[in-house]
Amino acid sequence: MNAIELLKGSLASSRNMIGMIVADLSDADLLVRPVPDANHFAWQLGHLILAERNIVLEQLPTASMPELPAGFAEAHGKEAAASNDPAKFCTKEQYLTLLGQMREASIAALSKLTEADLDKPTIGGLAAFFPTLGSIFGMLTDHIMMHLGQATVVRRKLGKPVLF
């Protein structure tokens, strides 16, 4: 196995973990905050989708990434995190579909790279933390896993079964 195959597997695995974590959550459950002022998972899912698109396009401007629905970026920006209005957020199925499409596009972009490309320097604000393209793709996996940890707290608050 080479590094590209490893990264592709990790990207697919973290996407699949979201499906398992939210499988028994309702759309209303996605709006539950673990504590006051913490972000609910509906906003976090949108943030993951939006961030992934922006990060991949910043590093690989010619990558083919799905367009987002009208108003999606605004509904999932930092300013919108405090909203509890269900009308401003998507359904669980819409989030999972968008996330799946975005992740497949990221994997496709990664598939076009060579092993040597993974060592190319990154640009932008993330370059100080993730200096190579390989580290950027690794971070996309980590980003989902970090937010899944927060979703696990909501699952406990809602009395859902422990999954792991």
C-alpha positions in Angstrom: 0.0 0.0 0.0 1.3 3.5 -0.8 0.5 6.8 1.0 -2.2 7.8 -1.5 -4.0 4.5 -1.0 -3.7 4.9 2.8 -5.1 8.5 2.7 -7.9 7.4 0.4 -8.8 4.7 2.8 -8.7 7.0 5.8 -10.9 9.6 4.0 -13.5 6.9 3.2 -13.4 5.5 6.7 -13.9 8.9 8.5 -16.9 9.6 6.1 -18.4 6.2 7.0 -18.0 6.9 10.7 -20.3 9.9 10.4 -23.0 7.7 8.9 -22.7 5.4 11.9 -22.7 8.1 14.5 -25.8 9.9 13.1 -27.7 6.8 11.8 -30.2 6.9 14.7 -30.3 10.6 15.1 -33.3 12.6 13.9 -33.1 16.0 12.2 -34.2 17.6 15.5 -31.4 15.7 17.3 -28.8 17.4 15.0 -29.9 20.7 16.6 -29.2 19.6 20.2 -26.2 21.4 21.8 -24.1 19.4 24.2 -23.8 22.6 26.4 -25.0 26.1 26.0 -23.1 28.0 23.3 -21.5 24.9 21.8 -22.2 24.2 18.1 -24.9 21.7 17.3 -24.1 18.9 14.9 -26.2 20.3 12.1 -24.0 23.4 11.9 -20.9 21.1 12.4 -21.9 18.9 9.4 -22.3 22.0 7.2 -19.0 23.3 8.5 -17.2 20.1 7.6 -18.7 20.1 4.1 -17.9 23.8 3.5 -14.4 23.5 4.9 -13.5 20.5 2.9 -14.6 22.2 -0.3 -12.7 25.4 0.5 -9.5 23.6 1.6 -9.3 21.3 -1.4 -9.9 24.1 -3.8 -7.4 26.4 -2.1 -4.7 23.8 -2.5 -5.8 22.3 -5.8 -7.7 25.0 -7.7 -8.4 22.8 -10.7 -10.1 20.1 -8.6 -13.7 19.3 -9.5 -15.6 19.9 -6.3 -19.4 19.9 -6.1 -21.2 23.2 -5.9 -23.1 23.9 -2.7 -26.8 24.8 -2.5 -27.7 28.5 -2.5 -27.2 30.0 0.9 -25.3 27.0 2.3 -22.1 28.8 3.0 -23.9 31.6 4.8 -25.9 29.1 6.9 -22.8 27.3 8.0 -20.4 30.2 8.5 -19.1 31.2 12.0 -21.8 33.9 12.3 -24.6 31.3 11.8 -23.4 28.9 14.5 -25.6 30.4 17.1 -28.8 29.8 15.2 -31.3 27.2 16.4 -33.8 27.8 13.6 -34.4 24.4 11.9 -35.4 26.1 8.7 -31.8 27.4 8.3 -30.3 24.0 8.3 -30.5 20.9 6.1 -31.9 17.5 6.9 -29.6 14.7 8.0 -30.0 13.0 4.6 -29.1 16.2 2.8 -26.0 16.6 5.0 -24.9 13.0 4.4 -25.5 13.3 0.7 -23.5 16.5 0.4 -20.7 15.2 2.6 -20.5 12.0 0.6 -20.3 14.0 -2.7 -17.7 16.3 -1.3 -15.6 13.5 0.1 -15.8 11.5 -3.1 -14.5 14.6 -4.9 -11.7 15.0 -2.5 -10.7 11.3 -3.0 -10.9 11.8 -6.7 -8.6 14.9 -6.5 -6.2 12.9 -4.3 -6.3 10.0 -6.8 -4.9 12.3 -9.5 -1.8 13.1 -7.4 1.5 11.2 -7.4 3.4 10.1 -4.3 5.8 13.0 -5.0 2.9 15.5 -5.1 2.1 14.7 -1.4 5.4 16.4 -0.5 4.5 19.6 -2.3 4.1 22.7 -0.1 0.7 24.0 0.8 -0.5 27.6 0.6 -2.7 29.8 2.7 -3.5 30.0 6.3 -3.3 26.2 6.9 0.3 26.0 5.6 1.8 26.7 8.9 0.0 23.7 10.5 -0.2 21.4 7.4 2.9 22.2 5.3 2.4 19.5 2.6 -0.5 18.3 0.4 -0.2 14.9 2.1 -0.7 16.5 5.5 -3.7 18.5 4.2 -5.4 15.3 3.1 -4.6 13.7 6.4 -6.1 16.7 8.2 -9.4 16.2 6.3 -9.7 12.8 8.0 -8.8 14.3 11.4 -11.2 17.1 11.0 -14.2 14.8 10.7 -13.0 12.7 13.6 -12.6 15.7 15.9 -16.2 16.7 15.2 -17.4 13.1 15.7 -16.1 13.3 19.2 -18.4 16.2 19.8 -21.3 14.3 18.3 -20.6 11.5 20.7 -21.3 13.8 23.6 -24.7 14.8 22.1 -25.5 11.1 21.7 -24.9 10.6 25.4 -27.0 13.6 26.2 -29.9 12.2 24.1 -29.6 8.7 25.8 -28.5 7.0 22.6 -26.6 3.7 22.8 -22.8 3.8 23.1 -21.4 2.7 19.7 -17.7 2.2 20.5 
